[in-house]
């Protein structure tokens, strides 16, 4: 890779990190608003629908995270099967497995923040 490509990748990584922070901040705001609404709806019945919308959205986020975890598990099982075959680059499979495990950890952290 050239220095220019490395710089571009570094900028991309920085950009992805910024977006991830923004998503996490928005998610925290969303969950905070849901908690506020949970208490506020007791005094204002009109907020019940808003609270239900927040809850529905949060449940959909949780469902997406569950689906992502299942997909990652399927990928890991597939990699295990591939590793048993001849002619497969074991080093590359191990790298793929490591990337998937990191992704699973990230998804689990997000999932735990959602629940």
Phi, psi and omega in degrees: 000143178276166179299323180297317179294320178298318179298318179297317178295321178297318178296320178297316179299318179297317180296316179297319179297320178296316179296319179299318178298319179295319179296316179298320179294318178295320180296316178297319177298316180300313181292325177296317179296322179298317180296318178298316180295325180302320179279322183290331183293340177294327180265344183222100184296341179290341179278353181302315180295321179296316178300317180296322177296315178300314181297318178298316179296316180297319178296326178291324176298315179298319178298321178296317180296319177299317179295321178296318179297320178296319179296319179295323178296319178298318178298318179297318178296321178297317178297322177299316179295319179298323183294340179278346182275152177282152176081009180261135180288105183296325181295317179294321177298319180296320178296317178298317179298319179297317178298318180295319179296321176297319179296318178299316178301317179297317179296317180297321178297315178295321180297317179295326176292332183281336184258000000 
